Amino acid sequence: MNENILESPAGGATYNYRVEPRDVDATHRARIVAMADYILDTAGEDADRRGFGVRTLFPQGCTWVLSRFAMELQRQPQQYESFDVRTWVSSFDRLLTTRNFELTDAGGNILGAAVSNWVMLDLNTRRPMDLRGRQEYERAIVHEPSPVEAPRRLPATEGMLQSRHLVAYSDIDFNCHMNSMRYLSLMLDLLPAEQLTERTFSRFDMNFLHESHLGEELTIHCCPDAAASLFEIRKADGTAACRAEVKWR
Amino acid sequence: MNENILESPAGGATYNYRVEPRDVDATHRARIVAMADYILDTAGEDADRRGFGVRTLFPQGCTWVLSRFAMELQRQPQQYESFDVRTWVSSFDRLLTTRNFELTDAGGNILGAAVSNWVMLDLNTRRPMDLRGRQEYERAIVHEPSPVEAPRRLPATEGMLQSRHLVAYSDIDFNCHMNSMRYLSLMLDLLPAEQLTERTFSRFDMNFLHESHLGEELTIHCCPDAAASLFEIRKADGTAACRAEVKWR
């Protein structure tokens, strides 16, 4: 449980975390997926605290699902490093809400930033809901622009590297579908590991297009390049479940 | 970061956690692996606080690795439930140290218990070190027996269910080998998912026999049974990396 929460004078709220041993790779730096997980935890916790989180929505028959996500890091922090995540919601449209994040290290230096777009899903129909006219959401808006470019819409990718994955029990989350960060983990696992420990991560953009469920066979496609790796995870019928572009410095 | 630590009047120390959304499955109960992860986090944190954790050992060229592990649960707690893990070290032998755990829910009811055996590994030779005659370890001993039966030595298993896994970047932890809980996750993913959500978990025993490294191909074998599932994960040369027995009520 995170007790280290501060309403931020800059708007939004700030949550403090520490890079735990389970978060790091063999180089003892936080994995990209672990940093993204902390950001998504912050989103869930902050929404819950403001009364429009999954804790409130589930009994009403709806939930939040991630639609697009972008994250930039100046560096991957070291094991046991403490860092802050400040988060604020900057808009609610008919279909999407935009939540922003700014990461700072213990010395107050910018560590990274992220922008996320969320859709509210009806749990019965699994269709998006209309977000307009909800006063509790309007009240949460902080009129501060996103700290980095919004998540981009990504094109289809054929890919040279390929692998298969059968969606398993451990992939499924509280929303009864494959967890969004499991897609990213499968994508990065396709790259030569030295690329992940020797290259410097700069930014990812992710598009979540269709849900995947238990027992489905997915194929992971990657078009690797020196500056950017393009990924697509496809369902058995060829539909794209998730696309991502990962940029390296 | 866990700030909710209490030196326990009963001996050892008590750490407080909350079942987070990322810990649960589609039934909104904590996954078995998530509960085991909290227990192992507690072990790491408590050893660090007492000056003989990985944080101290790594600069000295050594680390702790899990040798055997057993966990029992009365029930899998619900999302957002708070629980305590009390931990104490009951012995140091030449090769093994025994660390115990008792889990209680917010109402003070016993939620479960665990016993772990650890080996100290020389990071250069990857051979076990002699644990005798270290005063800081002797001082940490609490003369209270393990709360449940010690982890059992498990026999080889042929298995009817089988799958393959290529050890990937996301499997490798700070000890530069496949993380112990990833073995358990691969094993449980081999079972029909309804077994994991409809059956009631009772206890697992795990033996960690040989390390697995990046790029190795592993085969997962399972002999499923109504009362107990026996697992073995084998390396390409047939050596057992890990064995487990999972009992259901």
Chai-1 contact restraints between the chains, C-beta under 6 A:
chainA,res_idxA,chainB,res_idxB,connection_type,confidence,min_distance_angstrom,max_distance_angstrom,comment,restraint_id
A,M1,B,R18,contact,1.0,0.0,6.0,A-B,restraint_1
A,E3,B,E3,contact,1.0,0.0,6.0,A-B,restraint_2
A,R18,B,M1,contact,1.0,0.0,6.0,A-B,restraint_3
A,P21,B,G44,contact,1.0,0.0,6.0,A-B,restraint_4
A,P21,B,F174,contact,1.0,0.0,6.0,A-B,restraint_5
A,V24,B,F174,contact,1.0,0.0,6.0,A-B,restraint_6
A,A26,B,I172,contact,1.0,0.0,6.0,A-B,restraint_7
A,A26,B,C176,contact,1.0,0.0,6.0,A-B,restraint_8
A,H28,B,F174,contact,1.0,0.0,6.0,A-B,restraint_9
A,G44,B,P21,contact,1.0,0.0,6.0,A-B,restraint_10
A,A168,B,D189,contact,1.0,0.0,6.0,A-B,restraint_11
A,Y169,B,D189,contact,1.0,0.0,6.0,A-B,restraint_12
A,Y169,B,A193,contact,1.0,0.0,6.0,A-B,restraint_13
A,Y169,B,L196,contact,1.0,0.0,6.0,A-B,restraint_14
A,S170,B,S185,contact,1.0,0.0,6.0,A-B,restraint_15
A,S170,B,D189,contact,1.0,0.0,6.0,A-B,restraint_16
A,I172,B,A26,contact,1.0,0.0,6.0,A-B,restraint_17
A,F174,B,P21,contact,1.0,0.0,6.0,A-B,restraint_18
A,F174,B,V24,contact,1.0,0.0,6.0,A-B,restraint_19
A,F174,B,H28,contact,1.0,0.0,6.0,A-B,restraint_20
A,C176,B,A26,contact,1.0,0.0,6.0,A-B,restraint_21
A,S185,B,S170,contact,1.0,0.0,6.0,A-B,restraint_22
A,D189,B,A168,contact,1.0,0.0,6.0,A-B,restraint_23
A,D189,B,Y169,contact,1.0,0.0,6.0,A-B,restraint_24
A,D189,B,S170,contact,1.0,0.0,6.0,A-B,restraint_25
A,A193,B,Y169,contact,1.0,0.0,6.0,A-B,restraint_26
A,A193,B,L214,contact,1.0,0.0,6.0,A-B,restraint_27
A,L196,B,Y169,contact,1.0,0.0,6.0,A-B,restraint_28
A,L214,B,A193,contact,1.0,0.0,6.0,A-B,restraint_29
